[in-house]
């Protein structure tokens, strides 16, 4: 008989008040139970240096969970998921907890990691119970030598880590492996590729060719080519421009309202044994900061007018600024292909459609425009990203700076 203590509880439970509720200490190895302010009982127990927590309104259920956990051996943990391969476990996790809960483009990124980097990999084919911090760390380290960028490996690492933590919280593995593995330092990766931009001479050739009123024979070829100049004068992403509607362009106040974007997302109903199929869909902007207003310069205004004139000539105007003959927005791949053809026509090396946006930003930075202003125009999530990407300090600038103190 343990009797009843002053607290009214059996003596094995030595109650004491702590922040968040009353803690009922139990015998060594049996964990502790806390009655929280919200009425829930929280049971906590340590085993092999790992803390496990249970919640329930019924204290007896929490006691039983603690007892069962304390009696589980390492082999009990391992047998629980002996036949489940990690690649299937990860696949089920992303399709249960991520699909439909995040943006389609974000989910496509996770699905690509699964298909390209996990499926059939050294850890993907292992049963969940055979995973260890060592073999998972070796897998992550191996990605450093596979010509992948730091950001790509970090995304792989973060997904693997989150799935392992989920498995641990579900008691499917006994140790939080995800909390042990480390992301390799960025210095172990190849330097990030230098951002490519179009030179002043390159842009002069492109602008001259597109805006030349004497190019009558190229009129069909250049039907929506002025949209590339609009990108150059505004710094818009290609996806933002392609779903831009005329209602989003305020010619009176000379401002463009950006509030959506076109993204390429996987069509999972059509995808199958014949490969992956993708659709162009209008989605929400990349970030909250991407919702913004951009002033229309004189050159940009002129490009809009030429675009309208071109549509009147071909009788194909629709709600979208960049309009196809089917009176719908242009598909992203077709848009990129057209710009590549223009570059080839004028003898300019094609560096990608996104290089137009990089060129816009670099020109502003080179002309001493505030990085904060450039960041707002580009719709970056923060100015630090803009600084790291576009602001490069040379030695002459450093010497000039320290001389201010003389």
C-alpha positions, 0 to 999 in steps of 0.5 A: 500500500502506497497510501494517499499523499497530501495531493490526493494522489497515490504516493508513487505520483509525487505531484509538483506544479510547473509551468504548463500544469501539474507534473506527476513523477513516476518510478524511474524508467516509467516516465512522467505524466503532466496534467496540462492546463487544457485538460490533456494528460501528457506522458513523457518518457526517455529511452536510449537518450530519446524522448517520447511524448503521448497525449490523451484526455484519459490518464489511464491511456497515457499510462498504458502508452508509457508502459508499452513504450518502456517494454518495447525492445529495439527488435520490436521497433525494427520488426514493426516496419521490416518490409517497408522500403524507404522509397515507398515510405517517402512516396506515401508520405509526400502523397498523403501529407504534401499533395494538395496541401502545397502549391503544385510546383512545390509538390512537383519538386518533391516528386522529382526528388523522389523519382530522380534521387530516392527511387532505386538509390542506396537508401531507397531500396533499404527497409526502413528498419535498416536505415541508420544515421551512417548510411543516410549520411553517406547517401547525402555526402555522395550527392556532393560529388554528383555535380548537383548544386548546393540548393538541390542537395539541400532540398534532398536533405530536407525532404529525407530529414522530414520523412525520417522525423515523421517516421520517428514520431510515429514510432516506425523507427526508434531513433530520430535519424533526421536529427543526427544527419548533417547537411554538407557545407557549401564549400564542398560543392562546385561554385554557383554558376555566374549569372549570365546577362545580355550585354548592352550591345546584345540588347541594342541588337535585339531592341533594334530588330524588334522595334524597327518599323521597316521589318514588314517581312518579319511582321508575323515572326515578330507578332508578339516580340515586343513582349520580350522588350516589356520583360527587359523594361520591367524585370518581369518573370516570364510566367508573370508576363504570360498570364498578364491581362490587359486589365492588369495594365493601367495606361492612365497611371502607367503602372502594371499590376502583378498578381499571378503567374504561369507555371508548368505543373505535372498532369498526373492523370495523363502521366504514366508508362509513356512518361510525364506530361505537363500543363501550363497553368495560372497560379498564385505568384511565387512569393507574397512579395511577387504581388506588386505594382511596376511603373511603365517607362516611356520605352515600355509604353511604346512596346505595349502600343506596338504590341496592340498594333500587331494584334490589330493587324493579325486580328488576334487580340484577347484578354492576355497581353501575350496572345496566341492565335487561339486567343489564349496565353502563349505556352512558356516553352513556345515563348522561350523558343521564339526568343531563342529564334530572335537571338539567332536571327540577330547574332546574339548568343542565347542565354535563356529567357530568364537572363532578360530579367537578370539583365534588367536587375544588373543594369539598375545595380550598375547605375547605382539604383538602391538594391531595396528598390531593385528588390521591390521591382523584382518581387524578391522575398527580401533584399538580401537575396537581391544583394547576394545575387546582383551586387558584386564588390570589386577591389577598387570599390573597397579601396575607394571605401576605406579612403573615405576615412583618411 
